[in-house]
Amino acid sequence: MDQPLLLTHPRPIITATDSKSNKTTTSLAFRTTHFNVQLICLFSLLFHCGWSIWERNIFPVWLVNSLNTTDAQAKQTLGFIQTIQGITALIVGPMIGTLVDTIQTTNAFRWFQMAVVVEGLVALTVVGYSIYNNHTNWVLFVAMSLWGTLLSGQGILVETLIARSTTKGKERTFGFTLKSTWWRCGNAIGQLINVGVLYFVGNNWTPAVLRFVMLVGIALLYIPVVLLGCLRPLVEHTEVGETGGEDAGGKDAGGKDAAAEETGATEKAGNALRRQSCCSCCRPPWIIFVAVLLRVIGKGSSMKFIPIYFEQVYNVSPMTLTLLALAAQCCSIFSPFGCLYLSRIIGRAPTMVFVRCVEPVCFLIFAWSNNVYVCGCAFVCFLSIPVGTRSIEKAVLNDYAMKKRRARWNALETINRGTWSGSATLGGYLAALTNGWQLLFSFAAGSVGSAVLVLSLLLGVVRN
């Protein structure tokens, strides 16, 4: 019968000598944490490299140019396809999070990992098939549903394992910062690959050129999806650094288990953190969730339309837009560590609020500026600066959430991973109207501005 294990290494034989057992357990925990975090960083690098190649700036323009409809109808179709991803995330994400929280054995967690890998391989195959055959009908809708499921599954898996493989506070923040940095490196490499591909196959927005670029990215994504199956599972009851495994001989001279004492002390510290706020709705997980939801509504309504905006309003070539995105991703590599450094000076909550103010300002520039250079600079700032706070948000979320519910919280928050709920449909309708770009980006600015106001509630709750 499966037993909850601290690590996926063969179960060590621990002697009754307390100092030796403590050293052995610490050594094994360090190696597993080190392996998981390193592999997740490699996964993030490759996954976001492939993702940025095929979907970020290329897919929206390919879809609009491939549809045999009017421009307004094409924009509405793009919004509907993004809505499919959002609905999939809203349905599947909480279910996956609840499932992960109920898993009690490493073997069961391994089955969950394999399910994510298989679903990911199927999703990539269907997406590649629909793009290769230029399908813009129900086949593409099914492909986007599978893609949305993959985004939710991999996000919950890797973020839950980072939370379980690190201890509370600075170490956990550093772990999420590492992941975020490698993720941004992957985005930059993906845009660099796009520059090379566009240089050889043609610098234009024709569907044939864009289809070739997207297939390159999809082919690359098979590698990181397979890597997900190599992660070493950790079950919730034996989280590294916060709870300890109990062995038969691990008693000290007073007859008390040192690991149990450490677990109790850590639990009390976690409960004290959660009691800092006056009511449950003012606790950091709820504040972050509501702020992310408002942010998703605003960004989800507009993000996929930004490449079309630059193409139609300023006649920007795909090479120029890719170079702008490349510059933004190169800057974003340093953004997480810059925000981490700033948070050590002014605190985590002020850093999140201050940096996120960049987003509504950039949307207002898109809405009301007629200068292509100003909008280009805003585009670079929009993609590079605010993302630096994601690792801090993740760390605060996992610091204040109960361990047995962390996967569920990560599932709710993971709608921020490119799955934009039903707001994309609203964005499609707004963009299709007269003065649609002004209406669309003004709405987005109001929504992300509201998210910043909600996030400011953390100023009175998060103390470090």
DACOR-V173404 format. One record per pair of residues at least 24 apart in sequence whose ideal C-beta (glycine too) atoms are under 6 Angstrom apart, sorted by the first residue. I is the first residue (numbers start at 0). J is the second residue. D is the distance in Angstrom with one decimal. If there is no record, write none. Layout:
# DACOR-V173404
i=I j=J d=D
i=I j=J d=D
This chain:
# DACOR-V173404
i=1 j=104 d=3.6
i=1 j=106 d=4.7
i=3 j=103 d=5.7
i=3 j=234 d=4.7
i=3 j=236 d=5.1
i=3 j=237 d=5.8
i=4 j=105 d=5.0
i=5 j=237 d=4.3
i=5 j=244 d=4.2
i=6 j=31 d=4.6
i=7 j=105 d=5.7
i=7 j=231 d=4.2
i=7 j=232 d=6.0
i=13 j=246 d=4.9
i=15 j=248 d=3.5
i=17 j=251 d=5.2
i=20 j=249 d=5.4
i=28 j=239 d=4.6
i=31 j=231 d=5.5
i=32 j=164 d=4.3
i=32 j=239 d=5.4
i=35 j=160 d=5.4
i=35 j=164 d=4.5
i=35 j=230 d=5.9
i=35 j=231 d=5.8
i=36 j=174 d=5.5
i=38 j=230 d=5.9
i=39 j=157 d=4.9
i=39 j=178 d=5.7
i=40 j=177 d=5.6
i=40 j=178 d=5.9
i=40 j=181 d=4.1
i=42 j=223 d=4.8
i=42 j=226 d=4.9
i=43 j=178 d=5.3
i=43 j=181 d=4.6
i=43 j=182 d=4.2
i=44 j=181 d=4.6
i=44 j=184 d=5.6
i=44 j=185 d=4.2
i=45 j=222 d=5.4
i=45 j=223 d=3.9
i=46 j=223 d=4.0
i=47 j=182 d=4.8
i=47 j=185 d=3.6
i=47 j=186 d=5.1
i=48 j=185 d=3.9
i=48 j=188 d=4.8
i=48 j=189 d=4.2
i=49 j=216 d=4.6
i=49 j=219 d=3.8
i=49 j=220 d=3.7
i=51 j=186 d=4.5
i=51 j=189 d=3.3
i=51 j=190 d=5.9
i=52 j=189 d=4.4
i=52 j=192 d=5.8
i=52 j=193 d=5.7
i=52 j=215 d=5.9
i=52 j=216 d=2.9
i=53 j=213 d=4.0
i=53 j=216 d=3.1
i=53 j=217 d=5.4
i=56 j=306 d=4.6
i=56 j=320 d=5.8
i=56 j=324 d=5.7
i=57 j=209 d=5.2
i=57 j=212 d=5.3
i=57 j=213 d=5.6
i=59 j=303 d=4.5
i=59 j=306 d=5.3
i=59 j=307 d=5.8
i=60 j=204 d=5.5
i=60 j=306 d=5.3
i=60 j=307 d=6.0
i=60 j=310 d=6.0
i=61 j=206 d=5.8
i=61 j=209 d=3.9
i=63 j=307 d=5.9
i=64 j=206 d=5.5
i=65 j=135 d=5.6
i=65 j=206 d=4.7
i=66 j=135 d=5.7
i=71 j=431 d=3.6
i=74 j=427 d=4.8
i=74 j=430 d=4.7
i=74 j=431 d=5.0
i=75 j=427 d=4.2
i=75 j=431 d=5.9
i=77 j=427 d=5.9
i=78 j=423 d=4.4
i=78 j=424 d=4.5
i=78 j=426 d=5.3
i=78 j=427 d=2.4
i=79 j=424 d=5.6
i=80 j=143 d=5.3
i=81 j=303 d=5.6
i=81 j=419 d=5.4
i=81 j=423 d=3.2
i=82 j=421 d=5.0
i=82 j=423 d=5.0
i=82 j=424 d=4.5
i=83 j=140 d=5.7
i=83 j=143 d=4.9
i=83 j=144 d=5.6
i=84 j=143 d=5.3
i=84 j=147 d=3.7
i=84 j=418 d=4.5
i=85 j=418 d=5.0
i=85 j=419 d=5.0
i=85 j=420 d=3.7
i=85 j=421 d=5.9
i=87 j=144 d=4.9
i=87 j=147 d=3.5
i=87 j=148 d=5.6
i=88 j=147 d=5.3
i=88 j=151 d=5.0
i=88 j=414 d=4.9
i=88 j=418 d=3.6
i=91 j=148 d=5.1
i=91 j=151 d=5.2
i=92 j=151 d=4.3
i=92 j=410 d=4.3
i=92 j=413 d=5.5
i=93 j=410 d=5.1
i=95 j=152 d=5.8
i=95 j=155 d=5.2
i=95 j=410 d=5.8
i=96 j=155 d=5.6
i=96 j=406 d=4.5
i=96 j=407 d=4.0
i=96 j=410 d=2.6
i=97 j=407 d=5.7
i=99 j=159 d=5.8
i=99 j=406 d=3.7
i=100 j=403 d=6.0
i=100 j=406 d=4.6
i=100 j=407 d=5.6
i=105 j=232 d=4.8
i=105 j=234 d=6.0
i=108 j=232 d=3.6
i=109 j=232 d=5.6
i=112 j=228 d=5.5
i=113 j=228 d=6.0
i=115 j=152 d=4.2
i=115 j=156 d=5.6
i=115 j=227 d=5.8
i=116 j=224 d=6.0
i=116 j=227 d=5.2
i=116 j=228 d=4.6
i=119 j=149 d=4.6
i=119 j=224 d=3.8
i=120 j=224 d=6.0
i=122 j=146 d=5.2
i=122 j=149 d=4.5
i=123 j=217 d=5.7
i=123 j=220 d=5.4
i=127 j=217 d=4.6
i=130 j=210 d=5.8
i=130 j=213 d=5.3
i=147 j=418 d=5.1
i=150 j=416 d=5.0
i=150 j=417 d=5.7
i=150 j=418 d=5.7
i=151 j=413 d=5.6
i=154 j=413 d=4.1
i=154 j=416 d=4.8
i=155 j=409 d=5.3
i=155 j=410 d=5.2
i=155 j=413 d=5.8
i=158 j=409 d=4.7
i=159 j=406 d=4.7
i=159 j=409 d=5.7
i=160 j=230 d=5.9
i=162 j=397 d=4.3
i=162 j=405 d=5.4
i=163 j=233 d=4.3
i=163 j=238 d=4.8
i=164 j=239 d=5.5
i=166 j=240 d=3.4
i=167 j=398 d=5.4
i=171 j=394 d=4.8
i=172 j=394 d=3.8
i=175 j=390 d=3.7
i=175 j=393 d=4.3
i=175 j=394 d=5.3
i=176 j=335 d=4.6
i=176 j=339 d=5.3
i=176 j=390 d=4.1
i=179 j=335 d=4.4
i=179 j=389 d=5.5
i=179 j=390 d=4.3
i=180 j=335 d=5.1
i=183 j=328 d=5.9
i=183 j=331 d=4.3
i=183 j=332 d=4.6
i=184 j=332 d=5.5
i=186 j=328 d=4.1
i=187 j=328 d=3.7
i=187 j=329 d=5.0
i=190 j=321 d=5.5
i=190 j=324 d=4.8
i=190 j=325 d=3.8
i=190 j=328 d=5.6
i=191 j=325 d=5.9
i=193 j=321 d=4.7
i=194 j=321 d=5.4
i=197 j=317 d=5.6
i=197 j=318 d=5.2
i=202 j=316 d=5.4
i=202 j=318 d=4.4
i=204 j=317 d=5.8
i=235 j=402 d=5.8
i=235 j=403 d=6.0
i=241 j=265 d=5.0
i=272 j=399 d=5.6
i=273 j=399 d=5.7
i=275 j=460 d=5.9
i=276 j=460 d=4.8
i=283 j=395 d=5.3
i=283 j=399 d=4.2
i=283 j=457 d=6.0
i=283 j=460 d=5.7
i=283 j=461 d=5.9
i=284 j=396 d=5.5
i=284 j=399 d=5.7
i=284 j=400 d=4.8
i=284 j=408 d=5.2
i=286 j=456 d=5.0
i=286 j=457 d=5.6
i=287 j=392 d=5.6
i=287 j=396 d=5.2
i=288 j=411 d=5.4
i=289 j=453 d=5.2
i=290 j=450 d=4.6
i=290 j=453 d=4.3
i=290 j=454 d=4.3
i=291 j=412 d=5.5
i=291 j=415 d=5.1
i=293 j=446 d=5.6
i=293 j=449 d=4.9
i=293 j=450 d=3.8
i=294 j=447 d=5.3
i=294 j=450 d=4.0
i=295 j=414 d=5.6
i=295 j=415 d=5.7
i=295 j=419 d=5.8
i=295 j=420 d=5.8
i=296 j=422 d=4.4
i=296 j=446 d=4.9
i=297 j=443 d=4.2
i=297 j=446 d=2.9
i=297 j=447 d=4.1
i=299 j=419 d=2.3
i=299 j=420 d=5.7
i=299 j=422 d=4.2
i=299 j=423 d=5.3
i=300 j=422 d=4.1
i=300 j=425 d=5.4
i=300 j=426 d=3.4
i=300 j=443 d=5.7
i=301 j=426 d=5.4
i=301 j=439 d=5.5
i=301 j=443 d=4.2
i=304 j=426 d=6.0
i=304 j=430 d=5.3
i=308 j=436 d=5.8
i=313 j=371 d=4.5
i=323 j=375 d=5.7
i=323 j=378 d=5.6
i=326 j=379 d=5.4
i=327 j=379 d=4.4
i=327 j=382 d=3.6
i=327 j=383 d=4.4
i=330 j=383 d=3.7
i=331 j=383 d=4.1
i=331 j=386 d=5.4
i=334 j=383 d=5.8
i=334 j=384 d=5.8
i=334 j=386 d=5.9
i=334 j=387 d=3.2
i=335 j=387 d=4.7
i=335 j=390 d=5.1
i=337 j=387 d=5.9
i=338 j=387 d=3.6
i=338 j=388 d=5.3
i=342 j=391 d=5.8
i=347 j=391 d=5.1
i=347 j=461 d=5.7
i=348 j=457 d=4.0
i=348 j=458 d=5.0
i=348 j=461 d=4.3
i=351 j=388 d=4.7
i=351 j=391 d=5.8
i=351 j=454 d=5.8
i=352 j=454 d=5.4
i=352 j=455 d=5.0
i=354 j=385 d=5.7
i=354 j=388 d=5.0
i=355 j=385 d=5.5
i=355 j=451 d=5.0
i=356 j=451 d=5.8
i=357 j=384 d=4.9
i=357 j=385 d=5.2
i=358 j=385 d=5.2
i=358 j=447 d=4.5
i=359 j=444 d=4.5
i=359 j=447 d=5.0
i=359 j=448 d=4.0
i=362 j=440 d=4.8
i=362 j=443 d=4.6
i=362 j=444 d=3.7
i=363 j=444 d=4.9
i=365 j=440 d=4.2
i=366 j=437 d=4.9
i=366 j=440 d=3.7
i=366 j=441 d=4.8
i=395 j=461 d=5.9
